[in-house]
Amino acid sequence: MHRITKTHLDSFVKSHGYEQLAESKQFELFVNYSVLAARLVNTYELDDVTSSEADDGIDGVAIIIDEELVISSEDAEACFSTGRKNHDVEVVFIQAKTSEGFDLGDFLKFKEAILRFSTSDNYESNDSVQNNAREIFDVILSNVPKIRGGKPNITARFVTTGIYRNPNALEDAKKDFLRQLTDLGYFGSVDIDFLGRDEITNLWISTYETVTSEIEMFSNAALPKIHGIDEAYLAVVKAKDLVDNLLLNDDGNLRAHVFQENVRAFLGIENPVNESIAKTLDEANQSTRFPVLNNGITIVSPDVRVQGSVLHLENFQIVNGCQTSNVLFECRESLNDSVMVNLKVVETSNEDVFADLVRATNSQSKVDETQFLSLRPVVKRVEEYFNTFEGQDGRLYFERRDRQYVGRDIPAVRTFNVNVAAKAVASMFFERPDLAYRYPKQMYDQLGDQIFSDDTKESVFYAACLSLYRLHLLVASADIPQNMRKYKWHILVLVRALVAGKEVFKINSKKMETYTGKLISSFSKHGASVLDPFNEAIGIIQSFENLTDDRLKRQAVLDEMLAKV
């Protein structure tokens, strides 16, 4: 493996705690993470997209609906039950090889595996991730009237550590594959590509490096001093410059991550409001009126600089104007220099001000309150609670905002975002690992208000994340078998019962402070006292025969497990 690629791989492995895995598996995870990161608005777990050693030529598969990873057929059904009829759906397949060459046989195996996944009437793989993805794919095909363009899109990436030089045999195989997928009639856009060491390294770097952009302003005005805000500007820019300089990735795709803090996903060009925006852009006379007909876009950045007529931004987020931004992206070919758009640009590093801006700028129309869970007061208190462990072995970092700690040399294994923390709490203290495992949307619907209640004890989040952190370290050090990661949400419940007792209290009760204290005390430092309860929990899980995905998705199996504690 090329030394530069190896250095980046080692950095990824150390940050995520994958030291004990074989290099080939490390590279699969590295590639899956790098390829998928830019396509997803929210963070995700690699276990949900990375296949096992039993795969048939596919190392990663992800089904993405409206820029979010869907991990169960039930959650896919929930997405399509909203009444919306213009969902963006993408199916992504990945194959990763540590070899420096691009082997035709390996690519053909990858191709045949994808075709079998797409066409087989009775699909069955030896890998649970692939089987689960196929169940979701079946739901997608039964809901194509609700998908933009009437078909999902498909992306396939074949990745090695070498340099792709467009050999005729592989180019011919690629063209044949494109034709076969197109002829199937199942997919809209078909995107197949070979990635070498430079391409995959650049994708990896983009997951953590500072995003910088600059744009020429037609006009701008600084706002007066505002409490909690370093600088603020009102600006008018060319719409085409906004798309080219702020919205597009280097590969020409939309930067999904700049909308992480915008609680409303793109509703599609067919949405009446968005259709009206597009119509305005399409008419020559109307398009010049765009800045007075449209409310514009609100951008928040921790670093805003104005030099002459040029606006410089770093790690910016579009907190309002998701619909406008996406319509401009969709209509980018028809934009000309006369089409302008208004920007409200705010510089702040204050997370409280950031949260206030997200809520305020997304309150004009009805938004499901569950989308605001991460902005609730308890989340700020949880972050402050995590910070009290500064300098200790159990120091963890709680992300109130995605990518909050990007670029700060903090190991990913020590970082817990709101979504992962919620799954850990739901599993450990509500005894619903089934929801965390495969039904995250149902988890928020059923437990979101309780988990993020204003009177929830902060220690609940820390105890759950600390337990998960110790589990990750034990797997990384090979003290626990790698295949146990699959059962982590169930392991959390068992470990909690073994360490603190089977009786669990309400997460807002005084007794919970003492209860979580037992867990925090036991797992505050790495050692034998940490390993013992995890080994006992794993022994319980290993005592079950035929512990299938289907059983793990049901609550009954947990009751059987707890009966053995």
Phi, psi and omega per residue, in radians:
M1 nan 2.406 3.126
H2 -0.992 2.460 -3.030
R3 -1.054 -0.669 -3.137
I4 -1.148 -0.807 3.111
T5 -1.065 -0.744 -3.135
K6 -1.088 -0.686 3.124
T7 -1.121 -0.756 3.108
H8 -1.156 -0.706 3.102
L9 -1.069 -0.782 3.138
D10 -1.079 -0.647 3.113
S11 -1.116 -0.767 3.091
F12 -1.080 -0.826 -3.090
V13 -1.063 -0.807 -3.135
K14 -1.126 -0.734 -3.112
S15 -1.126 -0.619 -3.060
H16 -1.748 -0.050 3.086
G17 1.320 0.752 -3.117
Y18 -1.951 0.482 -3.005
E19 -1.051 -0.587 -3.025
Q20 -1.496 -0.062 3.129
L21 -1.374 2.687 3.030
A22 -1.109 2.627 -3.072
E23 -1.012 -0.649 -3.133
S24 -1.090 -0.675 3.121
K25 -1.264 -0.677 3.074
Q26 -1.003 -0.743 -3.107
F27 -1.187 -0.652 3.075
E28 -1.026 -0.829 -3.136
L29 -1.121 -0.732 3.116
F30 -1.024 -0.817 -3.128
V31 -1.182 -0.796 3.128
N32 -1.017 -0.788 3.141
Y33 -1.075 -0.801 -3.057
S34 -1.209 -0.700 -3.114
V35 -1.233 -0.683 -3.010
L36 -1.510 -0.413 -3.018
A37 -0.947 -0.786 -3.081
A38 -1.292 -0.251 -3.084
R39 -1.605 -0.198 -3.021
L40 -2.037 2.376 3.128
V41 -1.267 -0.741 -3.082
N42 -1.874 2.839 3.099
T43 -1.223 2.851 -3.070
Y44 -2.607 3.009 3.137
E45 -1.861 2.279 -3.080
L46 -1.095 -0.501 3.112
D47 -1.029 -0.468 -3.073
D48 -1.405 -0.205 -3.087
V49 -2.177 -0.161 -3.067
T50 -1.754 2.174 -3.104
S51 -1.361 2.913 -3.106
S52 -1.575 -3.071 3.101
E53 -1.141 -0.259 -3.114
A54 -1.523 0.136 -3.104
D55 -1.153 2.861 -3.088
D56 -1.917 0.555 3.120
G57 2.020 0.083 3.086
I58 -2.098 2.053 -3.110
D59 -1.587 -0.355 3.124
G60 -2.630 2.435 3.066
V61 -2.517 2.287 -3.126
A62 -2.400 2.382 3.043
I63 -1.985 2.103 -2.990
I64 -2.013 2.159 3.077
I65 -2.059 2.073 -3.134
D66 0.936 0.844 3.076
E67 1.153 0.262 3.084
E68 -2.150 2.412 3.111
L69 -1.219 2.302 3.088
V70 -1.895 2.236 -3.007
I71 -2.034 0.129 3.056
S72 -2.648 2.671 3.103
S73 -1.129 -0.553 3.129
E74 -1.162 -0.719 3.095
D75 -1.208 -0.550 3.058
A76 -1.122 -0.766 3.078
E77 -1.028 -0.710 3.138
A78 -1.098 -0.670 3.112
C79 -1.072 -0.710 -3.072
F80 -1.469 -0.085 -3.116
S81 -1.601 0.049 -3.053
T82 -1.390 -0.224 -3.096
G83 1.706 -0.272 3.109
R84 -1.232 2.473 -3.080
K85 -2.156 0.504 3.141
N86 -2.543 0.799 3.137
H87 -1.207 2.475 2.994
D88 -1.545 2.160 -3.106
V89 -2.238 2.287 3.114
E90 -2.338 2.349 3.048
V91 -1.908 2.141 -3.055
V92 -2.021 2.241 3.070
F93 -2.056 2.439 -3.089
I94 -2.361 2.400 2.978
Q95 -2.232 2.283 -3.070
A96 -2.175 2.258 3.128
K97 -2.235 2.308 3.130
T98 -1.331 -0.179 3.127
S99 -1.171 2.720 -3.128
E100 -1.542 -0.149 3.101
G101 -1.739 2.935 3.060
F102 -1.948 1.749 -3.035
D103 -1.462 2.206 -3.127
L104 -1.075 -0.714 3.138
G105 -1.065 -0.736 3.110
D106 -1.116 -0.707 3.130
F107 -1.152 -0.707 3.128
L108 -1.135 -0.616 3.074
K109 -1.133 -0.733 3.077
F110 -1.055 -0.802 3.141
K111 -1.056 -0.841 -3.101
E112 -1.130 -0.610 3.110
A113 -1.139 -0.688 3.122
I114 -1.195 -0.749 3.126
L115 -1.101 -0.700 3.115
R116 -1.156 -0.717 3.081
F117 -1.009 -0.718 -3.018
S118 -1.397 -0.498 -2.950
T119 -2.015 -0.387 -3.020
S120 -1.113 2.265 3.120
D121 -1.240 -0.592 3.141
N122 -2.139 1.113 -3.047
Y123 -1.162 2.345 3.048
E124 -2.665 2.224 3.116
S125 -2.067 2.827 3.050
N126 -1.388 -0.073 -3.101
D127 -1.902 2.268 -3.071
S128 -1.230 -0.577 3.127
V129 -1.116 -0.747 3.122
Q130 -1.173 -0.737 3.115
N131 -1.082 -0.734 3.132
N132 -1.124 -0.737 3.124
A133 -1.099 -0.656 3.136
R134 -1.144 -0.658 3.085
E135 -1.048 -0.716 3.117
I136 -1.175 -0.720 3.127
F137 -1.041 -0.684 3.110
D138 -1.095 -0.684 3.090
V139 -1.113 -0.718 3.130
I140 -1.057 -0.824 -3.114
L141 -1.140 -0.465 3.106
S142 -1.459 -0.035 3.137
N143 -2.200 0.457 -3.072
V144 -1.051 -0.464 3.081
P145 -1.102 -0.291 -3.123
K146 -1.764 0.195 -3.117
I147 -1.900 2.408 3.120
R148 -0.987 2.207 -3.126
G149 1.377 -0.036 3.095
G150 1.383 0.044 -3.140
K151 -2.627 2.591 3.017
P152 -1.302 2.777 3.027
N153 -1.643 2.757 3.140
I154 -2.286 2.396 3.110
T155 -2.242 2.333 3.090
A156 -2.269 2.288 3.141
R157 -2.211 2.119 3.080
F158 -1.877 2.040 -2.916
V159 -2.141 2.341 2.998
T160 -2.348 -3.133 -3.138
T161 -1.666 0.201 -3.112
G162 -1.732 -2.726 3.107
I163 -2.101 2.194 -3.124
Y164 -1.468 2.146 -3.060
R165 -2.016 0.438 3.051
N166 0.961 0.873 3.107
P167 -1.118 2.568 -3.045
N168 -1.036 -0.732 -3.086
A169 -1.073 -0.764 -3.133
L170 -1.279 -0.654 3.105
E171 -1.118 -0.696 3.093
D172 -1.145 -0.713 3.120
A173 -1.129 -0.655 3.107
K174 -1.135 -0.790 3.122
K175 -1.075 -0.707 3.120
D176 -1.128 -0.698 3.121
F177 -1.141 -0.751 3.097
L178 -1.021 -0.769 3.137
R179 -1.109 -0.776 -3.113
Q180 -1.093 -0.768 3.140
L181 -1.160 -0.678 3.125
T182 -1.158 -0.740 -3.121
D183 -1.167 -0.432 3.108
L184 -1.021 -0.612 -3.127
G185 1.393 0.138 -3.130
Y186 -1.531 -0.348 -2.967
F187 -2.145 2.622 3.049
G188 -1.466 -1.588 3.080
S189 -1.352 2.360 3.087
V190 -2.088 2.063 -3.049
D191 -2.208 1.888 3.139
I192 -2.106 2.336 -3.113
D193 -2.677 2.699 3.032
F194 -1.774 2.323 3.111
L195 -2.086 2.321 3.072
G196 -1.790 -2.912 -3.035
R197 -1.111 -0.644 -3.132
D198 -1.180 -0.759 -3.111
E199 -1.145 -0.767 -3.102
I200 -1.262 -0.585 3.077
T201 -1.118 -0.744 3.128
N202 -1.118 -0.677 3.089
L203 -1.110 -0.731 3.122
W204 -1.108 -0.795 -3.132
I205 -1.058 -0.634 -3.121
S206 -1.159 -0.293 3.138
T207 -1.336 -0.337 -3.072
Y208 -2.252 -0.295 -3.083
E209 -1.357 2.771 3.110
T210 -1.145 2.269 3.093
V211 -1.520 2.085 -3.141
T212 -2.073 2.436 3.110
S213 -2.538 2.705 3.047
E214 -2.458 2.649 -3.082
I215 -2.590 2.435 3.102
E216 -1.342 2.319 -3.135
M217 -1.766 2.377 3.031
F218 -1.236 -0.713 3.071
S219 -2.733 2.768 3.088
N220 -2.745 2.738 3.103
A221 -2.495 2.286 3.099
A222 -1.389 2.387 3.070
L223 -1.443 2.679 3.120
P224 -1.125 2.918 -3.097
K225 -0.995 2.304 -3.107
I226 -2.219 2.331 -3.098
H227 -1.055 2.253 3.093
G228 1.481 -0.076 -3.119
I229 -2.106 2.234 -3.083
D230 -1.274 -0.837 3.108
E231 -2.598 2.698 3.071
A232 -2.645 2.463 -3.094
Y233 -2.404 2.612 2.884
L234 -1.861 2.256 -3.070
A235 -2.424 2.715 3.016
V236 -2.113 2.227 -3.111
V237 -2.302 2.840 3.041
K238 -1.209 2.352 -3.122
A239 -1.069 -0.679 -3.125
K240 -1.164 -0.598 3.086
D241 -1.191 -0.659 3.099
L242 -1.040 -0.813 -3.131
V243 -1.124 -0.882 -3.042
D244 -1.173 -0.698 -2.987
N245 -1.660 -0.480 -3.063
L246 -1.966 -0.580 -2.988
L247 -1.693 -0.409 -3.041
L248 -1.664 2.411 2.952
N249 -1.323 3.016 3.085
D250 -1.084 -0.482 -3.126
D251 -1.555 0.117 3.074
G252 1.534 0.035 3.105
N253 -1.626 2.847 3.138
L254 -1.219 2.387 3.074
R255 -1.307 1.638 -3.078
A256 -1.107 -0.608 -3.005
H257 -1.215 -0.283 3.121
V258 -1.310 -0.122 3.099
F259 -1.852 0.246 -3.075
Q260 -1.024 -0.571 -3.083
E261 -1.689 0.076 3.084
N262 -1.634 1.962 -2.939
V263 -1.316 -0.127 3.076
R264 -1.914 2.051 3.082
A265 -1.223 2.845 3.128
F266 -1.056 2.251 -3.070
L267 -1.591 0.025 3.071
G268 1.663 2.667 -3.119
I269 -1.189 -0.356 -3.116
E270 -1.411 -0.256 3.079
N271 -1.003 2.376 -3.045
P272 -0.907 -0.754 -3.138
V273 -1.169 -0.803 -3.127
N274 -1.184 -0.610 3.077
E275 -1.082 -0.667 3.118
S276 -1.169 -0.691 3.101
I277 -1.076 -0.808 -3.129
A278 -1.093 -0.675 3.139
K279 -1.127 -0.686 3.099
T280 -1.060 -0.733 -3.127
L281 -1.199 -0.446 -3.044
D282 -1.436 -0.336 -3.103
E283 -1.763 2.162 -3.015
A284 -0.919 -0.878 -3.102
N285 -1.203 -0.719 -3.116
Q286 -1.172 -0.636 -3.044
S287 -1.083 -0.552 3.123
T288 -1.228 -0.307 3.122
R289 -1.589 0.080 -3.028
F290 -0.910 -0.781 -3.099
P291 -1.151 -0.333 3.102
V292 -1.729 -0.245 3.126
L293 -1.683 -0.283 -3.057
N294 -2.083 2.499 -3.107
N295 -1.269 -0.274 3.077
G296 1.577 -2.833 -2.986
I297 -2.281 2.396 3.091
T298 -1.856 2.178 -3.106
I299 -2.082 2.328 3.077
V300 -2.066 2.353 -3.130
S301 -2.530 2.552 3.068
P302 -1.347 -0.179 -3.126
D303 -2.529 1.833 3.113
V304 -2.071 2.259 3.086
R305 -2.326 2.413 3.076
V306 -2.041 2.066 3.108
Q307 -2.117 1.832 -3.043
G308 1.134 -2.060 3.131
S309 -1.839 0.220 -3.094
V310 -1.852 2.271 3.115
L311 -1.753 2.159 3.114
H312 -1.883 2.322 -3.119
L313 -2.287 2.540 3.031
E314 -2.226 2.434 3.069
N315 0.760 0.839 -3.067
F316 -1.428 2.745 3.058
Q317 -2.265 2.404 3.020
I318 -1.592 1.810 -3.051
V319 -1.613 -0.241 3.020
N320 -2.649 2.413 -3.091
G321 1.914 0.388 3.090
C322 -1.024 -0.776 -3.110
Q323 -1.137 -0.821 3.130
T324 -1.052 -0.807 -3.121
S325 -1.039 -0.799 -3.103
N326 -1.191 -0.643 3.103
V327 -1.153 -0.720 3.090
L328 -1.074 -0.689 3.097
F329 -1.106 -0.804 -3.126
E330 -1.115 -0.572 -3.063
C331 -1.783 0.323 -2.985
R332 -1.042 -0.521 -3.115
E333 -1.203 -0.404 -3.092
S334 -1.711 -0.008 -3.125
L335 -1.340 2.456 3.055
N336 -2.248 3.133 -3.031
D337 -1.158 -0.228 -3.108
S338 -1.528 -0.174 -3.118
V339 -1.562 2.041 -3.116
M340 -1.948 2.794 3.079
V341 -2.458 2.524 -3.139
N342 -1.485 2.441 3.043
L343 -2.133 2.443 2.907
K344 -1.969 2.004 -3.026
V345 -1.981 2.190 -3.074
V346 -2.182 2.261 3.028
E347 -1.800 2.139 3.050
T348 -2.776 2.512 3.017
S349 -1.912 0.016 -3.113
N350 -1.416 1.998 -3.086
E351 -1.116 -0.533 3.117
D352 -1.191 -0.754 3.088
V353 -1.121 -0.718 3.116
F354 -1.006 -0.826 -3.137
A355 -1.094 -0.704 3.127
D356 -1.102 -0.686 3.134
L357 -1.158 -0.709 3.119
V358 -1.063 -0.837 -3.120
R359 -1.146 -0.815 -3.063
A360 -1.137 -0.729 -3.064
T361 -1.418 -0.063 3.089
N362 -2.049 0.423 -3.086
S363 -1.852 0.030 -3.067
Q364 -1.220 -0.537 3.113
S365 -2.282 2.874 -3.016
K366 -1.088 2.208 3.075
V367 -2.236 2.366 3.108
D368 -0.978 2.174 -3.067
E369 -1.065 -0.415 3.122
T370 -1.110 -0.396 3.115
Q371 -1.274 -0.222 3.130
F372 -1.745 0.130 -3.064
L373 -0.961 -0.704 -3.095
S374 -1.202 -0.187 -3.137
L375 -1.708 -0.011 -3.087
R376 -1.201 2.675 -3.084
P377 -0.947 -0.623 -3.097
V378 -1.065 -0.534 -3.096
V379 -1.155 -0.701 3.070
K380 -1.097 -0.746 -3.133
R381 -1.141 -0.633 3.119
V382 -1.116 -0.756 3.104
E383 -1.034 -0.775 3.135
E384 -1.117 -0.654 3.122
Y385 -1.125 -0.786 3.102
F386 -1.018 -0.673 -3.085
N387 -1.213 -0.275 3.122
T388 -1.254 -0.196 -3.133
F389 -1.681 0.311 3.137
E390 -0.943 2.302 3.104
G391 1.511 -0.112 -3.122
Q392 -1.679 2.801 3.139
D393 -1.067 -0.549 -3.134
G394 -1.586 0.380 3.139
R395 -1.155 2.041 3.078
L396 -2.075 2.839 -3.117
Y397 -2.125 2.183 -3.118
F398 -1.787 2.100 -3.112
E399 -1.579 1.895 2.994
R400 -1.263 -0.454 -3.107
R401 -2.309 2.365 3.129
D402 -1.002 2.480 -3.140
R403 1.153 0.313 -3.119
Q404 -1.058 -0.597 -3.085
Y405 -1.897 0.208 3.108
V406 -1.083 2.365 3.098
G407 1.434 0.144 -3.100
R408 -1.935 0.295 3.064
D409 0.973 0.689 3.085
I410 -1.849 2.176 -3.107
P411 -0.987 2.384 3.140
A412 -1.068 -0.529 -3.109
V413 -1.168 -0.368 3.109
R414 -1.631 -0.046 -3.053
T415 -1.842 2.291 -3.117
F416 -2.241 2.085 3.089
N417 -1.496 3.063 -3.069
V418 -1.043 -0.685 -3.074
N419 -1.180 -0.829 3.131
V420 -1.143 -0.708 3.118
A421 -1.077 -0.714 3.127
A422 -1.110 -0.707 3.098
K423 -1.093 -0.721 -3.139
A424 -1.130 -0.733 3.127
V425 -1.175 -0.769 3.130
A426 -1.039 -0.709 -3.135
S427 -1.214 -0.914 -2.930
M428 -1.306 -0.739 -2.990
F429 -1.909 -0.281 3.027
F430 -1.853 -0.051 3.123
E431 0.942 0.818 3.098
R432 -2.212 1.017 3.083
P433 -1.104 -0.400 3.107
D434 -1.094 -0.649 3.120
L435 -1.232 -0.734 3.124
A436 -1.147 -0.604 -3.058
Y437 -1.211 -0.800 -3.027
R438 -2.425 -0.116 -3.050
Y439 -2.248 1.002 -3.098
P440 -1.040 -0.617 3.129
K441 -1.143 -0.741 3.079
Q442 -1.137 -0.607 3.126
M443 -1.014 -0.827 3.138
Y444 -1.175 -0.672 3.130
D445 -1.102 -0.739 -3.042
Q446 -1.501 -0.620 -2.978
L447 -2.132 -0.131 -3.047
G448 -0.941 -0.837 -3.109
D449 -1.105 -0.622 3.135
Q450 -1.290 -0.778 -3.126
I451 -1.067 -0.714 -3.065
F452 -1.813 0.448 3.075
S453 -1.138 2.595 -3.100
D454 -1.071 -0.426 -3.096
D455 -1.790 0.220 3.051
T456 -1.135 2.385 3.129
K457 -1.259 2.272 -3.102
E458 -1.073 -0.542 -3.101
S459 -1.102 -0.384 3.111
V460 -1.066 -0.787 -3.140
F461 -1.166 -0.771 -3.087
Y462 -1.161 -0.757 -3.139
A463 -1.068 -0.737 -3.136
A464 -1.162 -0.785 -3.133
C465 -1.212 -0.652 3.113
L466 -1.103 -0.716 3.109
S467 -1.111 -0.738 3.124
L468 -1.165 -0.670 3.102
Y469 -1.060 -0.809 3.128
R470 -1.106 -0.654 3.097
L471 -1.087 -0.773 3.127
H472 -1.069 -0.722 3.140
L473 -1.161 -0.699 3.141
L474 -1.134 -0.634 3.074
V475 -1.211 -0.729 -3.124
A476 -1.101 -0.580 -3.130
S477 -1.549 0.025 3.139
A478 1.201 0.274 3.024
D479 -1.274 -0.386 3.086
I480 -2.211 2.397 -3.127
P481 -1.011 2.503 -3.123
Q482 -1.018 -0.603 -3.068
N483 -1.229 -0.113 3.118
M484 -1.370 -0.236 3.104
R485 -1.016 -0.549 -3.127
K486 -1.054 -0.512 -3.051
Y487 -1.795 0.321 -2.979
K488 -1.029 -0.653 -3.096
W489 -1.201 -0.600 3.078
H490 -1.295 -0.635 3.108
I491 -1.063 -0.683 3.138
L492 -1.001 -0.734 -3.134
V493 -1.139 -0.789 -3.103
L494 -1.135 -0.757 3.128
V495 -1.099 -0.727 3.093
R496 -1.028 -0.792 -3.134
A497 -1.148 -0.670 -3.128
L498 -1.210 -0.654 -3.059
V499 -1.532 -0.774 -3.004
A500 -1.913 -0.157 -3.127
G501 1.906 2.664 -3.059
K502 -1.283 -0.467 3.134
E503 -1.330 2.100 3.134
V504 -1.915 2.514 -3.062
F505 -1.817 2.943 3.093
K506 -1.121 2.495 -3.001
I507 -1.305 -0.028 3.062
N508 -1.945 0.184 -3.075
S509 -1.599 2.751 3.106
K510 -1.122 -0.595 -3.139
K511 -1.085 -0.460 -3.105
M512 -1.153 -0.537 3.110
E513 -1.061 -0.785 3.109
T514 -1.178 -0.704 -3.111
Y515 -1.099 -0.871 3.130
T516 -1.198 -0.478 3.108
G517 -1.048 -0.604 3.106
K518 -1.119 -0.713 3.135
L519 -1.204 -0.788 -3.115
I520 -1.116 -0.716 3.118
S521 -1.126 -0.730 -3.101
S522 -1.210 -0.564 -3.036
F523 -1.894 0.262 -3.083
S524 -1.216 -0.486 3.119
K525 -2.325 2.594 -3.141
H526 -1.333 2.446 3.135
G527 2.888 -2.967 -3.087
A528 -1.075 -0.627 -3.121
S529 -1.107 -0.426 3.078
V530 -1.406 -0.757 -3.038
L531 -1.164 -0.691 -3.023
D532 -0.958 -0.955 -3.126
P533 -1.115 -0.560 3.104
F534 -1.199 -0.716 3.090
N535 -1.081 -0.692 3.134
E536 -1.148 -0.726 3.117
A537 -1.099 -0.715 -3.136
I538 -1.187 -0.630 3.071
G539 -1.041 -0.673 3.101
I540 -1.120 -0.798 -3.128
I541 -1.120 -0.721 -3.127
Q542 -1.210 -0.287 3.121
S543 -1.313 -0.210 3.133
F544 -1.588 2.273 3.059
E545 -1.594 2.556 3.074
N546 0.957 0.918 3.121
L547 -1.480 1.385 -3.022
T548 -1.371 2.927 3.049
D549 -1.001 -0.689 -3.107
D550 -1.087 -0.698 3.122
R551 -1.218 -0.665 -3.132
L552 -1.141 -0.427 -3.140
K553 -1.436 0.059 -3.118
R554 -2.054 2.520 -3.070
Q555 -1.194 -0.486 -3.018
A556 -1.039 -0.633 -3.075
V557 -1.143 -0.539 3.107
L558 -1.152 -0.708 3.109
D559 -1.037 -0.692 3.110
E560 -1.148 -0.669 3.122
M561 -1.152 -0.838 -3.113
L562 -1.107 -0.469 3.125
A563 -1.157 -0.331 -3.136
K564 -1.618 -0.054 3.127
V565 -1.357 nan nan
